[in-house]
Amino acid sequence: MQAYNYDPVTKIFWGATPCQKSPLEEGVYLLPANSTFDAPPELSENEVAVFNNGGWEVAYDYRGKEIYLKNDSRKTDVIKHLNAVLPDEWTMIAPPDNEKRYVMFDEEWEEYQKTPTELFAEYDTAMENYLDDTRCRRGYTKREPSDYISSAVDRWRQDALDWIAFRDSVLVYAQGVENAILAGEIAPSMDEFILNMPVVTWTYE
């Protein structure tokens, strides 16, 4: 005679053990705590048997499985409960790449296409970082080179002129990229955008 055991808290079936015969009653077997003589039902993948109200029930078990937000695949969560009802905005289908943003249409992932506003904000940030890095490498860590446009020191005054010409060329370049995108051209990647930035030429080495 077998006893079918279940967890005392979750009531989930975890295994079967042989029953011992009762020393007092002929033909009677002792049933351990948290067990039943009834065998659990056959289960499919991602199912578990749960002993409720004196009988076995089948529950869906996706605990620990990662889920993804349909409008931004980079946002994830983990299923924590049995028979969890997945909200419509989430899916268990993994995206092709965890680093990129995908959105789901008709249960298929498509790579997210940024709006011009989003693209331009990213380009502007990259441009400002590029300008800051160039300025700092010249040694202007606290002030803009253009602050020295009226300096009596030739080198600093020339750096200011060089910087203004460079900064203007970067701004014109970035504006040209944005105008081209608005006109229907393919947006360059961030690496391409930065790679094609104008380079500063300092009069004094």
Summary of the structure (lengths in Angstrom):
residues: 205
radius of gyration: 33.6
end to end distance: 92.5
largest distance: 113.2
contacts: 470
relative contact order: 0.08
helix: 30%
strand: 25%
